[in-house]
């Protein structure tokens, strides 16, 4: 999943806690953060069940609302979780854009550190600051 510097990428992250949801959308254009949008929800309706928050269903719905009627769709969209119809949405957005669109779920990259090292395990610097999934 190598991406060239200077590409147009959207990065989406979220935090869910106490029935409240915050989503950040970073628009990177030409390799620089051009804009950031914030969204907040207090009532998730059917997306929230006794078992928890239906994260995949939420992101499927959110991406459709954000991009199906958008004037511009970036080549790559990073999301924090996978969802069932991600590949179908990639095809639909690719057709709308006229070029391939990737909806990627970045995975943390780990490296082997010596057992005496107290340094934290590094993660992919492209996504470490922007793709965050709450663990509360």
C-alpha positions as CSV (number, residue, x, y, z in Angstrom):
1,X,0.0,0.0,0.0
2,X,2.8,2.4,-0.9
3,X,1.5,5.9,-1.8
4,X,3.6,8.5,-3.6
5,X,4.3,11.8,-1.9
6,X,2.1,14.6,-3.2
7,X,-1.0,12.5,-3.8
8,X,-4.5,13.5,-2.9
9,X,-5.7,11.4,0.0
10,X,-8.5,11.7,2.6
11,X,-7.8,10.3,6.1
12,X,-10.7,9.6,8.4
13,X,-10.5,8.9,12.1
14,X,-12.9,8.6,14.9
15,X,-13.4,8.4,18.7
16,X,-16.5,6.9,20.3
17,X,-17.1,7.1,24.0
18,X,-20.2,7.4,26.3
19,X,-22.6,7.3,23.4
20,X,-20.8,10.2,21.7
21,X,-19.0,10.0,18.4
22,X,-16.4,12.4,16.9
23,X,-15.1,12.0,13.4
24,X,-12.2,13.9,11.8
25,X,-11.7,14.1,8.1
26,X,-8.3,15.3,6.9
27,X,-8.1,16.4,3.2
28,X,-4.5,16.0,2.0
29,X,-3.9,17.5,-1.4
30,X,-0.4,17.5,-3.0
31,X,0.9,15.8,0.1
32,X,-0.1,18.5,2.5
33,X,-3.1,18.8,4.8
34,X,-5.3,21.3,3.1
35,X,-8.4,21.1,5.3
36,X,-9.9,19.3,8.2
37,X,-13.5,18.7,8.9
38,X,-15.0,17.6,12.2
39,X,-18.3,15.8,12.7
40,X,-20.1,15.0,16.0
41,X,-23.0,12.8,16.9
42,X,-24.9,12.4,20.1
43,X,-27.5,9.9,18.9
44,X,-26.5,7.2,16.6
45,X,-29.9,5.6,16.4
46,X,-29.8,2.1,14.9
47,X,-26.0,2.2,14.6
48,X,-25.8,1.8,18.4
49,X,-26.9,-1.4,20.0
50,X,-26.7,-3.0,23.4
51,X,-23.6,-4.7,22.2
52,X,-21.9,-1.4,21.2
53,X,-21.4,0.8,18.2
54,X,-21.7,-0.7,14.7
55,X,-18.5,1.0,13.4
56,X,-18.4,-0.7,10.0
57,X,-22.1,0.1,9.2
58,X,-21.5,3.7,10.2
59,X,-18.5,4.2,8.0
60,X,-20.2,2.6,5.0
61,X,-23.1,5.1,5.4
62,X,-20.8,8.0,6.1
63,X,-18.6,7.5,3.1
64,X,-21.6,7.2,0.8
65,X,-22.9,10.5,2.2
66,X,-19.6,12.2,1.8
67,X,-18.5,11.0,-1.6
68,X,-21.4,9.9,-3.8
69,X,-22.5,13.5,-4.5
70,X,-19.0,15.1,-4.1
71,X,-17.5,17.1,-6.9
72,X,-14.1,15.7,-6.2
73,X,-13.1,12.2,-5.0
74,X,-9.4,11.6,-4.0
75,X,-7.5,8.6,-5.3
76,X,-7.2,7.1,-1.8
77,X,-9.4,7.3,1.3
78,X,-7.9,5.9,4.5
79,X,-10.5,4.7,7.0
80,X,-10.0,3.2,10.5
81,X,-12.2,0.0,10.0
82,X,-13.3,-2.2,7.2
83,X,-16.9,-2.7,6.2
84,X,-18.9,-5.2,4.2
85,X,-19.5,-3.2,1.0
86,X,-16.1,-1.4,0.8
87,X,-15.1,-3.0,-2.5
88,X,-18.4,-2.2,-4.1
89,X,-18.1,1.4,-3.0
90,X,-14.6,1.5,-4.4
91,X,-16.0,0.4,-7.8
92,X,-18.8,3.0,-7.6
93,X,-16.4,5.8,-6.6
94,X,-13.9,4.8,-9.3
95,X,-16.6,5.0,-11.9
96,X,-17.7,8.4,-10.7
97,X,-14.1,9.7,-10.5
98,X,-13.1,8.2,-13.9
99,X,-10.0,6.6,-12.3
100,X,-9.3,3.9,-9.6
101,X,-10.2,4.9,-6.1
102,X,-8.8,3.0,-3.1
103,X,-10.5,2.8,0.2
104,X,-7.8,1.4,2.5
105,X,-7.7,0.3,6.1
106,X,-4.1,0.9,7.1
107,X,-2.5,-1.6,9.4
108,X,0.1,-0.7,12.0
109,X,3.6,-1.6,11.0
110,X,5.7,-3.0,13.8
111,X,9.4,-3.5,14.0
112,X,11.6,-5.8,16.1
113,X,13.3,-3.9,18.9
114,X,15.9,-5.3,21.2
115,X,14.6,-6.6,24.4
116,X,16.6,-3.9,26.3
117,X,15.0,-1.1,24.4
118,X,12.4,1.0,26.2
119,X,11.3,2.8,23.0
120,X,7.8,2.3,21.8
121,X,7.1,0.1,18.8
122,X,7.0,2.5,15.8
123,X,4.0,2.6,13.5
124,X,3.6,3.8,10.0
125,X,4.2,7.6,10.2
126,X,1.8,8.2,7.4
127,X,-1.1,7.1,9.5
128,X,0.0,7.1,13.1
129,X,-1.2,10.6,13.9
130,X,-4.3,10.5,11.9
131,X,-5.9,7.1,12.1
132,X,-7.0,6.4,15.7
133,X,-9.5,3.9,17.0
134,X,-10.7,4.3,20.5
135,X,-9.9,1.5,22.8
136,X,-12.0,2.7,25.8
